[in-house]
Amino acid sequence: MRFSVDAHAIGCHLTGNEVYIRNLLHQFARLDADNEFIAYLSKPFAELEVPERFEHRHVSPNPFRRLGFDVPRRVQKDRPDLLHVQYTGPVSCAAPLVVSVHDVSYLEHPQYFTRFRATQLKLTVKRTIQRAARVLTPSEFSRNAILRHYAIDERKVVVVPNAASPLFRPIERQVSAAAIEKKHGIRGPFVLAVGDLQPRKNHLGLLRGFADVMKSQPQLTHKLVFVGKETWYSKELHAAVKASAVADRVVFTGFVDDEDLVHFYGACEVLAFPSFYEGFGLPILEAMACARAVICSNVTAVPEVADGAAILFDPHSSAEIGRALRDVLIDAELRARLERLGTQRAAQFSWEAAARKTLDVYYEVAGAEISQPKARAAARSRV
């Protein structure tokens, strides 16, 4: 069998989308030695992130050309048994379609997007979901949301949880702190927030909560570090930081790669994840895998991921965010307990399990059930 994957996100700094497809491809290489895989890539040198035995084709980075011309032409020429895309499929497709839809925030909270982007997603994702043989999504929350908004057979929607990459593991805080100071010039204890600078990530709520804690606990010397790509929303956040009482304590790093991110997790005292809306919330598991305490919002898919291993708060209340932050920063025993619980929670997820379940969907859609035991036997022989 031959499976094509739209992997244009690799190298584009598309955070969750890029992490998702990159980890799946590497696990596919481990688990399935019998079938062919083709990755459609957009960025120069992106093939270096793809398993060596996989074929790759370059398609345009322009989404209109990629989806309107390049991918349809490649699929017609490559003749795969299916095409796997994220959110939006090509205008035409000569193969069965599998689509990953991580969340439907563009429907439930369009104010978190530019008007053009929200409208585009409403139109293109609906068309893709209706045409797809299967829809993959990372949480029960997102599955329920998809079924609530789209009139499709519920059997088409399959939950495949994400995971933290094996790169994210415990590192001594001093080692990570030294690496962060050397490369980024950040010294001293800090609270970490990870996510593109966009309104649904609720950086403003965290900023207000952090400012309250620093005012009420003057003995604390912590900084607040925002790790994430700048976006159309960045100007508003930067202005709020400049107007705050903690402007000298806030650091923006921009996008960082995973090799740096693991040290940010390792060096921080706590990950704060105050998002208003998430289909999963991967930074929660990444921080937990690095044995760091997590405080996070109590809405959408976030509690499903954290599951008792983090302190939850109402993201609409800066006072609650501040209380959770204060408790973790001043109570070493609480922080240590959260670190233990988080490590155990993160271990319950793996990209191998995600890839196995995704391959099950591939085999089913392609009508290749007989290949499934063979692929699994090959994987077991390599363990």
C-alpha angles and dihedrals in degrees: 000000000000124000124191121202126194098226098165089129091073108105094008096100089239089150108204096023092051094045090049099053096038093054093045092052093051092049091047088058090055098043106038119046096159106060130066123244128198121192120203107213134186107184128075112258092010087127087073087071093052123085109267097239093054119096117233136198127194119233130179120282087219104096094212093054093038095052098031100046120354102054095041089050093047093048091049091051098040094044096207122185088238143354121226117204138167117241099321128050128198122281089252129014129188092198136061111275131229115186131192113212109182096186142339098230089134086068101036098039109017089162088078090067137056110265092248094050094047092049092047093052093046090056103037100040092049091053091046095048092049091052097041123104090210136013117209120202132170104230144030087241091060093043091055091047092051092050090047093056103033127056098225136128107277089223088069093065114080126185113225110172120218124230143201114270115249086247088076106080138134114291124177109267093232092054093050092043090055091050092050093047092049096049103029104022093235112144131181134021118326146180112234130217119183124195142082113289099260131131099252090061088067098220089159093059091050091048091055093046091048092050091052092052094048089051095049095040105042092169090071115094098186127142126213112232120197111199112188147094120285114247142175087285096054096093092062093049094047090051091051091051092051090051094048129093091242100053091125091056099051121093128189115200101175118216116344127187123242093261088063096035094061088060092048088055091044094051099043126092094216140358112229113202108178099164121158093210134019135162088203120337107228097185088066092063093039092056091044091050087054089053095248128141118253133206115186147163122281098225140092115352096338098093089046089059099039094043100181096322095100140045110258127209141175104266090208091063117073087187091060091046089051093049093051091047094047093049093053095043097050099035111069093181092054091047092051091049092052090049091054094046092046094052089053092047095050090052089063090070129062138170088227090062090045092051093048091053091045091051089051087058092047092052092047095048093045092047091241102130090139090062093058100077090043093053092047092049089052090050092050092050090059095051 
